[in-house]
Amino acid sequence: MFVAMTGLVGVALMLFGARFGLWEPIVGFGLYRTYLTPLGATVAGLGLLAVVIHAVRKERKGALAGGLAAVIGVACLAPTIASAINPPQRAAPIHDISTDTVNPPEFEVLDETRAGASNTLDYGGAELAAAQAASYPDIAPLETDLSPDAAYQRALTVAEDMGWDIVASDPDRLRFEATARTSVFYFADDVVVVVTAQDDGSRVDMRGVSRVGRSDQGVNAARIRAFQERFGE
């Protein structure tokens, strides 16, 4: 059981170590990709060995403990097993998603000096817009019958409820910038939201950019969908 508990602690650190400031998110992700499978195989193998040894000795408690360790090891191997059975579709190699790809909202406060950032906030132009349209054709501006001021306040409330760190807000210009983090690995994505007046209400545009990585694995698109869904609740 000691090996199993050590393995659990190791997995927890890989997934959440960055949240506690132990390392940058990319380090935890690298540890996960490198060591999760061998760690799970080791725990599962030692657990099964313990089951056999204690079963031969007719030591019921020891056999149960070994079985539990084996289950924990197999659980650690679950992502590898699932990927082998049903290989996931590869996400588009883009990390900058905008509801408006013609005039994407611009960042004014957050910039390239963001801690740990390897990606810039410069928009990739027509090539990026085409890649987004092919991969996430549903991403579009949010149209609402709320007044611009009401839409801005609603957007700000939704962002706060989703746990984003509001970095800068400008109620006069109906825009704010924020940083959102993934629950696992704690990767940071920067977000800008802009509200514009329409004849019959207002329009809410947003853009999310990951700080590291060539692909965001669909996280920014999923965040935009979640934001828009909550906005309409």
C-alpha positions as CSV (number, residue, x, y, z in Angstrom):
1,M,0.0,0.0,0.0
2,F,2.9,2.3,0.6
3,V,3.8,2.1,-3.1
4,A,0.2,2.7,-4.1
5,M,-0.1,5.8,-1.8
6,T,3.2,7.1,-3.1
7,G,1.9,6.7,-6.6
8,L,-1.3,8.6,-5.8
9,V,0.7,11.4,-4.3
10,G,2.9,11.5,-7.4
11,V,-0.1,11.7,-9.8
12,A,-1.7,14.4,-7.7
13,L,1.5,16.4,-7.9
14,M,1.7,16.0,-11.6
15,L,-1.8,17.3,-12.1
16,F,-2.0,20.0,-9.4
17,G,1.6,20.9,-8.5
18,A,1.5,24.1,-10.5
19,R,-1.6,25.2,-8.6
20,F,0.5,25.2,-5.4
21,G,3.5,27.0,-7.0
22,L,5.8,23.9,-7.2
23,W,6.6,24.4,-10.9
24,E,5.2,25.9,-14.1
25,P,2.2,24.1,-15.7
26,I,4.3,22.8,-18.6
27,V,6.6,21.0,-16.1
28,G,3.6,19.1,-14.6
29,F,2.3,18.3,-18.0
30,G,5.7,17.0,-19.0
31,L,6.0,14.8,-15.9
32,Y,2.5,13.5,-16.6
33,R,3.3,12.5,-20.1
34,T,6.7,11.0,-19.2
35,Y,6.0,9.2,-15.9
36,L,2.2,8.4,-15.6
37,T,2.3,5.2,-17.6
38,P,5.5,3.7,-16.0
39,L,4.2,4.8,-12.5
40,G,0.9,3.1,-13.1
41,A,2.5,-0.1,-14.5
42,T,4.8,-0.3,-11.5
43,V,2.0,0.1,-8.9
44,A,-0.2,-2.3,-10.7
45,G,2.6,-4.9,-11.0
46,L,3.7,-4.7,-7.4
47,G,0.0,-4.8,-6.3
48,L,-0.6,-8.0,-8.3
49,L,2.7,-9.5,-6.9
50,A,1.5,-8.7,-3.4
51,V,-1.8,-10.4,-4.1
52,V,-0.1,-13.6,-5.2
53,I,2.4,-13.6,-2.3
54,H,-0.3,-13.0,0.4
55,A,-2.7,-15.4,-1.3
56,V,-0.1,-18.2,-1.1
57,R,0.5,-17.3,2.6
58,K,-3.3,-17.1,3.1
59,E,-3.0,-13.6,4.4
60,R,-6.4,-12.1,3.6
61,K,-5.6,-8.5,4.6
62,G,-2.4,-8.4,2.7
63,A,-4.0,-9.8,-0.4
64,L,-6.8,-7.2,-0.2
65,A,-4.2,-4.4,0.2
66,G,-2.3,-5.7,-2.8
67,G,-5.6,-5.9,-4.8
68,L,-6.4,-2.3,-3.9
69,A,-2.9,-1.2,-5.0
70,A,-3.3,-3.1,-8.3
71,V,-6.6,-1.2,-8.8
72,I,-4.9,2.1,-8.2
73,G,-2.2,1.2,-10.6
74,V,-4.7,0.3,-13.3
75,A,-6.6,3.6,-12.6
76,C,-3.3,5.4,-13.3
77,L,-3.1,3.5,-16.6
78,A,-6.7,4.4,-17.6
79,P,-5.8,7.4,-19.8
80,T,-3.2,5.3,-21.7
81,I,-5.7,2.4,-22.1
82,A,-8.5,4.7,-23.2
83,S,-6.2,6.3,-25.8
84,A,-5.1,2.9,-27.2
85,I,-8.7,1.7,-27.5
86,N,-10.2,5.0,-28.8
87,P,-7.4,7.3,-30.1
88,P,-8.5,10.9,-29.5
89,Q,-8.8,13.2,-32.4
90,R,-5.9,15.6,-32.6
91,A,-6.9,19.2,-31.9
92,A,-6.1,21.9,-34.3
93,P,-2.6,23.3,-33.9
94,I,-3.9,26.8,-32.8
95,H,-4.1,28.4,-29.4
96,D,-5.8,31.8,-30.2
97,I,-9.6,31.6,-30.6
98,S,-11.8,34.7,-31.3
99,T,-15.5,35.2,-31.9
100,D,-14.5,37.8,-34.4
101,T,-11.7,36.8,-36.7
102,V,-12.0,39.8,-39.0
103,N,-11.5,42.4,-36.2
104,P,-10.4,40.3,-33.2
105,P,-10.6,42.0,-29.8
106,E,-7.2,43.4,-28.9
107,F,-5.4,43.1,-25.5
108,E,-4.3,46.4,-24.1
109,V,-3.1,45.5,-20.5
110,L,-2.0,41.9,-20.9
111,D,1.0,41.7,-23.2
112,E,4.0,39.5,-24.1
113,T,5.6,40.1,-20.7
114,R,3.0,37.7,-19.2
115,A,4.7,35.3,-16.7
116,G,5.7,32.0,-18.3
117,A,4.3,33.0,-21.7
118,S,5.9,31.7,-24.9
119,N,3.0,32.7,-27.2
120,T,2.4,36.3,-28.2
121,L,-0.9,38.2,-28.3
122,D,-0.5,39.2,-31.9
123,Y,-3.3,37.8,-34.0
124,G,-2.3,35.3,-36.7
125,G,-4.4,36.9,-39.5
126,A,-6.3,35.1,-42.3
127,E,-4.4,31.8,-41.9
128,L,-5.4,31.6,-38.2
129,A,-9.0,32.6,-39.0
130,A,-9.2,29.9,-41.7
131,A,-7.9,27.2,-39.3
132,Q,-10.4,28.3,-36.6
133,A,-13.3,28.2,-39.1
134,A,-12.3,24.7,-40.1
135,S,-11.9,23.4,-36.6
136,Y,-14.5,25.4,-34.6
137,P,-17.1,26.6,-37.0
138,D,-19.6,27.2,-34.2
139,I,-17.5,30.0,-32.5
140,A,-19.3,33.2,-33.2
141,P,-20.2,36.5,-31.5
142,L,-22.9,36.5,-28.8
143,E,-26.0,38.5,-29.8
144,T,-28.2,39.7,-26.9
145,D,-31.2,42.0,-26.5
146,L,-29.6,43.4,-23.3
147,S,-28.4,47.0,-23.3
148,P,-24.7,47.4,-23.7
149,D,-24.2,48.4,-20.1
150,A,-26.3,45.4,-18.9
151,A,-24.5,43.0,-21.3
152,Y,-21.2,44.2,-20.0
153,Q,-22.2,43.7,-16.3
154,R,-23.6,40.3,-17.2
155,A,-20.4,39.3,-19.0
156,L,-18.3,40.5,-16.0
157,T,-20.4,38.5,-13.6
158,V,-20.2,35.4,-15.7
159,A,-16.4,35.7,-15.9
160,E,-16.1,36.1,-12.1
161,D,-18.4,33.1,-11.6
162,M,-16.2,31.0,-13.9
163,G,-13.3,31.9,-11.6
164,W,-11.4,34.1,-14.0
165,D,-8.9,36.6,-12.6
166,I,-10.1,40.0,-13.8
167,V,-6.9,41.9,-14.6
168,A,-8.4,45.1,-16.0
169,S,-11.9,46.4,-16.5
170,D,-13.1,49.5,-18.3
171,P,-16.9,50.0,-17.9
172,D,-16.9,53.2,-19.9
173,R,-15.5,51.3,-23.0
174,L,-17.4,48.1,-22.1
175,R,-14.3,45.8,-22.1
176,F,-12.3,43.8,-19.7
177,E,-9.2,41.5,-19.7
178,A,-8.8,38.4,-17.5
179,T,-6.7,35.3,-17.0
180,A,-8.4,31.9,-16.8
181,R,-6.7,28.7,-15.7
182,T,-7.4,25.1,-16.4
183,S,-8.4,23.0,-13.4
184,V,-5.8,20.3,-14.3
185,F,-2.1,21.4,-14.8
186,Y,-3.2,25.0,-14.1
187,F,-2.3,26.3,-17.6
188,A,-3.1,30.0,-18.0
189,D,-5.1,31.4,-20.9
190,D,-5.6,35.2,-21.3
191,V,-9.1,36.5,-22.3
192,V,-10.4,39.8,-23.5
193,V,-14.2,40.5,-23.7
194,V,-15.6,43.5,-25.6
195,V,-19.3,44.6,-25.7
196,T,-20.5,46.8,-28.6
197,A,-23.9,48.4,-29.1
198,Q,-26.4,47.1,-31.7
199,D,-29.6,48.6,-32.9
200,D,-31.7,46.0,-31.0
201,G,-29.3,45.3,-28.1
202,S,-25.7,44.5,-28.0
203,R,-23.0,42.1,-29.2
204,V,-20.4,40.4,-27.0
205,D,-17.1,39.3,-28.5
206,M,-14.3,37.5,-26.7
207,R,-10.9,36.1,-27.5
208,G,-8.8,33.6,-25.6
209,V,-5.1,33.0,-26.1
210,S,-3.0,30.3,-24.4
211,R,0.3,31.3,-22.9
212,V,2.2,28.2,-23.9
213,G,1.8,25.5,-26.5
214,R,1.2,25.3,-30.2
215,S,-2.3,23.8,-29.7
216,D,-4.6,24.6,-26.8
217,Q,-6.4,21.2,-27.2
218,G,-9.7,23.0,-27.8
219,V,-9.7,24.6,-24.3
220,N,-10.3,28.2,-25.5
221,A,-13.1,27.2,-27.8
222,A,-14.7,25.2,-25.0
223,R,-14.3,28.2,-22.6
224,I,-16.1,30.5,-25.1
225,R,-19.0,28.0,-25.5
226,A,-19.3,27.7,-21.7
227,F,-19.2,31.5,-21.2
228,Q,-21.9,32.0,-23.8
229,E,-24.1,29.3,-22.4
230,R,-23.8,30.8,-18.9
231,F,-24.5,34.3,-20.2
232,G,-27.9,33.2,-21.5
233,E,-28.9,31.4,-18.3
